[in-house]
Amino acid sequence: MGGIFRIGRKGVLAVVGAAICCLAAVAGAQAAGAGADVLKVRLGGDLTETRIVIDLNRSATGKVAADGADDRRVVLNLPGVSVEGGLQGGGLGLVKAWVVDDGPGGARLRLDLAADATIKRRFLLPPADGVSNYRYVVDLAAKAPGPVQVAQTTGARFLSAPIKPIKAALPLKKVIVIDAGHGGKDPGARGAAGNEKDVTLAAARALKSQLEKTGRYKVVMTRDTDIYVDHGVRVQIARRADADLFISLHADSGSDASLRGASVYTLADRATGRSAKFVSKDDWFMQAGTHGDNGVSTILLDLTQRMTRNRSATFAEVLLNRVSDHQPLLRRSHREAGLAVLLAPDVPAVLLEMGFITNADDEAVLRDPSRRTRLMSGVADAIDDYFGQQTKLASR
């Protein structure tokens, strides 16, 4: 890895979700009965303004992860709120499609927008006027409605969207952050034919191309040119993108030229304390500790980190299984370490050592475009497998 500072759903979520619900009650939230907290999702309005109403069994606070300003995607996290499996539906007005699924520490609403729009307001309505449940309301407003949009605003209606389990591909794309290791002033390890930073960038571009061809993923690159990006910035890129998965690509090195094989790193438990530097007062688990009870925030952060580590470990095993079809593995192929790029407390992350750049056979695989593409196809297959497992669990 040539000098980088190295530093994880159904059963797990059930335990974490129960604990978070209890802690949220301590912080002042009110739970209402057993079962899932999300009752239904309703949409109303038109192409000028659209309202989304989430009917809930309990009180909730929301944290906006994406407001639609940049890429027609709205993401709202509802910490401590449970959702049974996954829910999805068609759109109305400014909303093309919606999904409610498991997010960091609770439910997550994701909206695929039909036009440029942003969140105008959001608020919680308590039970009142004959309505027995809570309602979390999100109002969207078009940025600049044109004449065509105005013509379509007549006859506005309100749609109650039926809840149904996810049984097919989600209408919203999963966000994958690909991190090409090293770059710029940091060349990484040196092979017989060049530097690590060049093969990691070539591999990242190949993986991005394959993922985008499926139409199922939105891909974010931490770098797409030969530049240096600080490790902390790479983590922040993943968090700001509300990433579903972070993959850092590297090539290993060793003093023994006969040593070869791929391996995967996930974050070691001993290193989770270092994630604190990426936590801000705006994170939902920190806001839960208001009213002077910072212990709640600490516990919620710990639960979030444990869930993230479990997801990371799950993906690591799937990844190794697929990579082994194209590249030999080290004897101890799944390792834990305190790698800096794996420190996001709420984004499942792995670092893939694609092989040893100091080994002639491994370097040949990494430098040959066709063999490198086949290796990245294994990574892409692993990503499909990983999210496919989640969808199957959600549909049970």
Buried (B, 14 or more C-beta within 10 A) or exposed (E): BBEBEBBBBEEBBEEBBEBBBEBBBBBEBEBBEEEBBBBBBBBBBBBBBBBBBBBBBBBBBBBBBBBBEEEBBBBBBBBBBBBBBBBBBEBBBBBBBBBBBBBBBBBBBBBBBBBBBBBBEBEBBEEEEEEEBBBBBBBBBBEEBEEEBEEBBEEBEEBEBEBEEBEEBBBBBBBBBBBBBBBEEBBBBEBEEBBBBBBBBBBBBBBBEBBBEEEBBBBBBBBBEBEEBEBEEBBBBBBEBBBBBBBBBBBBBEEEEEBBBBBBBBBBEEBBEBBEEBBEEEBBBBBBBBEEBEEBBBBBBBBBBBBBBBBBBBBBBBBBBBBBEBBBBBEEBBBBBBBBBBBBBBBBBBBBBBBBBBBBEBBBBBBEEEBBBBBBBBBBBBBBBBBEBBBEBBEE
